[in-house]
Amino acid sequence: MKAARGLGVDPGELFRPKVTALPRTPLTDTAPEKLDERLSGLGGAKEAGELLDKIREEELDLEQFLITALNPKLLRARLYRAAILDRWTKLTDEQRDPDSNRFKTVSEIAEEIGAAQEWLRGLRQDQEEQKGRVSNTSG
């Protein structure tokens, strides 16, 4: 599906919920009091640095989980909002001739959003290339 690719996701991801396992985060799951005890018992900067590395690793794992697990669902929610808004806008237009105005499907709206995203990417790329040419001619 061209629209899903335009949104930067695999076509199946847009309409099929994906279940992703929550990463193991033993340090993050520690009760605050227990973490205080652990921090109080640190022998020095080396141990604190190792603990810092562990929590940063857990934090990165959780960030990756959010990106992987929620991004497709968030994109789908935004797509559905656009589809509902399109329908609502047409239904609330009192001057609209109901016989002349066909409602768009979710897939049609996804294709429009995908095309708009592609257009924006192309525009940004053109602007970056133009900046590069200006920098090269002025330097």
N, C-alpha and C positions, 0 to 999 in steps of 0.2 A: 504494500500500500504506500503510494507516493506521499500521501499526507503524513503518515507516521515518520517516514524517513525525513521529511521536511522539518518535522518537530524534533528530529534527532534521536528517535527511539525506534527499536525494532517494531515492525508492523504488528506482531502478535502481542507486544507489551502494552499497546494502547488499550486493547479491549479485553485482555485476559489478565485477571489478577495474578500476581506472583507472590508466593510465600517465601520469605527469606528468613533463615534462622538468625535469631539475635546472637551477636558474638559473645563469647565468654569474656566476662569482665569482673574477675574476682576482686580486684582492688576497688573498682567503682562500686561494687555491691557491698563493700565493707561498711558497717555502721559508723557514723561519725565518731562515737566514743572509742571504738576499736582502732580507728585510724589515728586518733589522738594518742592512744597508748603506743601504737607502732611508731609514730613520729617521735614520741618522748624517748623511746628505746633505741633510736638510731645512734650508731657509734661514731658517725662522722659524716663528712661531706661525700665520701665515696658511696656510702649506703644511701644517703639522701639522693644522690645523683642516679643510682640504680632504680630507686623507687620512682623518681621523676621520669626516667625512661619508660618504666612499666605503665605509669598512668598515661603518658603521652601515647604509647602504643594502643592502649585501650580507647583513648579518646579518638585516635585516628580510625580504629576499627568501627567505633560507633558512628563516626562521620560517614565512613564508607557505607555502612549499613543504611543510614538515612538516604544517601544518594541512590543506592541500589534498590532499596525497598520502597521508598516513597515517591521518587521522582516520576515513575510511570503513572502512578495513581494520581499524583498532583496534576500531571499533564492531562489526564483523562477528566479530572474534575474541572479544569479550566476549559477544556473542549466542551464538556456538557454545559457549563455556564454560558459559553458562547452560543450553543445551539438553543438553549432555553431563552436567552436574551433575544436572539433572532426571532423566535416564535412569538415571544411576548410583545416585542416591538411591532410586529405585523398585526397582532390581534388588538393592540391598543390604538392602532391608527384608524380613526373613525372614517377617514376619507378613502381608505383602501377598498378596492372592489374585490370581494372575496373570490370571485370567479377568475380574476386575472392574475392573482398572486399565488404562486405555488410555494409551499413551505419547503425549505431545504432539509435534507437529511443530515444526520450527524456526520456521515462520511463526506458529504459535500462541503460541510463547514470545515472539517479537518483538512480537506484538500486546499481550501482557500487559505487557512491558517498556515499550512505547509508552504504554499506558494508565497505568501507574504514573508515567511521566515527566510526562504531562499532569496527573495528579492532584497531583504535587509542584509543578509550575509554578503551578497554580491555588492551592494552599496558600500558596506564597510570595507570590503576588500579593495574596491576601487579607490576609496578615500585613503586607505593605507598606502596603496601603490602611488597615488598622487603625492602624498606627503613624502614618500621615499624619493620620488623624482625631484621634488622641490629641494629636499635636503641635499641631494647629489649635485644639483646645479648651483646651489648657493655655497657649497663647501668646497 
